[in-house]
Amino acid sequence: MYVLNCENMNKLEYSAVENGDSFLRLMQNAGRAVFEFIIGNLKKATKKVVVLCGKGNNGGDGFVIAELLSDACVDVNVVLTSGEPGTEIADFYFKRVLKKSIPVLKYCNENKDRVFSLIDDATLVVDSIFGIGFKGEPREDMACLFKRVNSSKAKVISVDLPSGLSCDGLLVKGEFIKADYTVTFSALKPVNVLYPTSDYCGQVLVRSVGIEENLYRAVGYEMKVIDKEVLANVLKPRKLSANKGSFGILLSICGKYGMAGAAILAAKAALRSGVGLVEAAVVKSIYQVMASNVLEPVYTVLEETKNKSISKENKELIKERLKQASACLIGCGLGTDDDVLEILKCVVENSEVPVIIDADAINVLAKNLEILKKAKAPIILTPHPGEMARLLKTTVSEVQSDRMNTAKEFSMKHNVYLVLKGANTIVAEPCGEVYVNVNGNPGMAKGGSGDVLSGITASLAAQNSDITSSVLSAVYIHGAIGDRCVAKYSQISMTPSDMIEELNQFFSDYEKGSL
């Protein structure tokens, strides 16, 4: 599935019309899609419905919805939020509403109290005010209307996107509708998947309006959505003659005194994700606790500093171990001492296999990004927003205000694969392709969850030469097991360890074809 911005969507719709479709039919199909969702999923909320219609084509969708609800014997009122329709096709469906004698009320000073009373009494409000072309801030009277909707007890369903938000999902200015559901058409929009605007879309549903698939690629897109289809590129049937060497060797350089848990979680996740062998390179002070918790790895015991963190004296040993590896993970619970920076330089400059850099290794990398220029092999960075802000020497709010372009620009500039974690994780490739992951949940926002993702990513990278598919699959799997944990333990109680245990059933379901 693609994510299309405002420009892409306009091109797509005009392309559909040029190929024999009509705007009238597209509008009819859009309105019917919302109507069918309401009748199929929100029937109990249809006691009193208010449809708020703007003067553009988004309002036209609302007129179609109102007519269909009326035909289904639903008590429905239409409110014209900015006067009568301003486009020919919206006016076509407005006249049909009038012919059906559906009550229509104009939102203006004289009628404000009546409109607010309708909203207060409504069981469902359909937000069909502003469409994908809206920019800037709503005028003051519209902001008052939005506040009234948001304070009502009614369920709110937005058509294409919540009114007041920008389609391209950048800054949030002024007031806007906060939807329980958003039915968007043809493709997801940036507003539906990028933080912070995605928080206000509620449950997002994509519905077709009948545009042919072959037209999508021609118009371009902002991002692709990661889906389970990518798994086929990395999770392939295993040959009967296979041995542990067939599935890669992961060199994991993680952990320091007091942070053994991070190294343990990463190693367990890697093993559960199918890597043939994990070589855990750990400092002396955590060897015993880690080896007693994770039995399967081969252990390389490292010298440590007075702070019980990894010592730069291990560089020659690590160079040797890299020669045997098919991927290297560095950073989980490693610490941020100066020696860590020296070890990171050693790994980046000498590794001929993919290097996954996470957590503390990202924090020390932020001190000297020039290290990346000496990389011989693919580099995968997995920062959370705080770590991304350190890499860019900016603020978390700046990173979060434009997650897609932040990830894309950094990835291209530094020739790395970048996984910007958080709600709807963004994955950016050095070539400029960007992907968004839409599974996962807030229950995953716990210490250790990132270590699990790093372990899965490193495991798949060790097993496969297709780095893009390995990274995308890891992000998808991480979100999927998080969602499985919610069903069992709740968002409050689930833990990263629970997520690792869910890998068993996830891969079993995949092999059985029952995902």
Number of C-alpha atoms within 10 A of each C-alpha: 13 19 24 25 23 19 16 18 23 15 16 22 21 13 18 19 16 10 12 7 16 14 15 17 14 20 23 19 20 27 27 22 21 27 21 15 16 19 15 10 10 15 13 12 17 21 14 18 26 27 26 29 30 27 20 22 25 26 34 30 31 33 33 25 30 33 26 19 21 18 11 11 11 17 17 23 22 25 24 22 24 18 14 16 22 15 13 13 17 26 19 15 24 24 13 15 21 13 10 12 11 17 14 16 18 19 21 16 10 9 12 16 12 15 24 17 12 19 27 17 15 25 20 25 28 26 29 31 30 28 25 24 17 16 14 12 16 19 11 11 13 20 17 16 20 20 14 16 24 19 11 17 14 22 19 27 29 28 29 32 34 34 27 26 31 27 26 24 22 19 16 15 13 13 20 23 24 26 25 16 22 25 24 23 24 23 22 26 29 23 27 31 25 24 22 19 24 21 15 20 27 19 14 20 17 17 19 14 20 14 18 14 9 8 15 22 11 12 16 17 20 20 23 17 21 24 17 14 8 17 18 12 13 21 19 10 8 10 8 6 6 9 11 11 12 14 19 23 24 33 31 30 28 31 31 26 20 14 16 23 22 24 29 26 25 29 32 23 27 28 20 17 24 18 26 19 23 24 20 27 25 28 27 18 19 20 21 12 13 21 16 8 14 16 10 14 20 14 18 18 15 22 15 20 13 7 11 17 29 30 20 20 15 19 18 11 12 21 16 11 16 19 14 14 21 26 29 28 28 28 27 31 26 26 25 18 15 13 20 22 23 17 23 22 19 19 23 25 17 18 23 18 23 24 27 27 25 27 25 23 27 26 22 22 23 19 13 12 13 12 17 16 11 11 21 16 16 19 23 27 21 26 24 19 19 16 24 28 20 18 19 15 11 12 14 16 12 13 21 21 18 17 24 26 16 20 22 25 16 20 25 17 11 16 19 21 26 29 27 26 21 20 22 23 25 29 29 29 23 19 13 17 15 24 22 28 21 20 19 24 17 13 19 25 18 12 12 21 21 25 28 27 28 31 31 31 29 34 35 28 32 31 24 20 14 13 21 19 20 25 29 27 25 26 28 25 24 26 23 21 23 28 22 19 25 21 10 11 13 13 17 12 11 21 21 24 15 17 24 26 15 20 21 13 13 18 18 13 12 14 13 9 8 9 12
